[in-house]
Amino acid sequence: MNIEQAVEILRQLVTTSLLVISPILLVSMVVGLVVSLVQSVTSIQEQTLSFVPKLLAIALVLVVAAPWILRQLMQFTIMFILRIPQMVR
């Protein structure tokens, strides 16, 4: 394996990781922003009020996006396994 192959695999790994985590992160940020806005408007400063909605939203996103996430991870893994013979040369 030369340095170009290693860099390309690392680039694809980082790209796939960011692609897979982005829906979860985006939903968490939006729900956190909405809950913070509601807390500041109503002057309710309860810690569990921000945690529980985020937890439920992330669980829902994981259930909905699980097939897509698994497909992305499987594509990366298959690509990586298929490139193993090129690495040993």
N, C-alpha and C positions, 0 to 999 in steps of 0.2 A: 504494500500500500504506500502510495506516495502522498506528499503533502496536499496536493490538489484534491485527491479523492477524500482525504480526511476532512478537509475544509468543506467540501461539497456535502458530505454526510452530516457534518455539524450544522451547516446552514439549513439543510432540510429538516433536521431534528428541531432546531429552534423555531423554524417556520411552522412546522406541524404542531409543536407545543403551544405556540401563541394562537394558532387557529383553533385548537381544541379548547383552550381555556377562555377564549374571548367571550363566548355567550354567557358563561357563568359569571365572569368578572363584570360584564356589562349589566346584567340583571342585578347583581349585587350592588353595583354603584347606583343604579336608578332607584332601586327600592330604598337604599340608604338615604339617598337625597330626598325622596318623597317623605319618608318617615321623619327625617330631620326637619323638613319644612312643616309637617304636621305638628311635631313636638314644639317647634318655636312659635307657631301660631297659637296653639292651645296652652302653652306654658306648662306642658307635662314633661318632666324630665326623668322618666322611668327608663332604666337601662334595658329591661327586658322588652320594652316596647320597640326598641330598635333591633334587637337580636332575633326575636321570634319571626317577624315578617321576612327578614333576610333568609333565615333558615328554611322557611316554607317555600320561598321563591326559588332558592337554589335547589331544593329538593325537586320542585316541579320542573325546573329547567333540566336537571339531570335525567328525570324520567322521560321528558319529551325529546331531548337531544341525545340520549344514549345510543340509539342506532347510528346516528350520524358520527358521533364521537368514535364509536367502535370501528366504523367503516374507515375513518381517517387514520386511526391507529393501525388497522390491519393493512391498509395500503402502504403506509410507511414501513411496516415490518416486512411485508412481502418484497418491497423494493430493496430493503436492506439485505434480506436473505438472498435475493437474486444477485446482488453485487458481491457476495462473499467470494465466488471464484475469481473475480477480478482483483480482489485484495491480496490474494496469496501469490500472485505472479510476481 
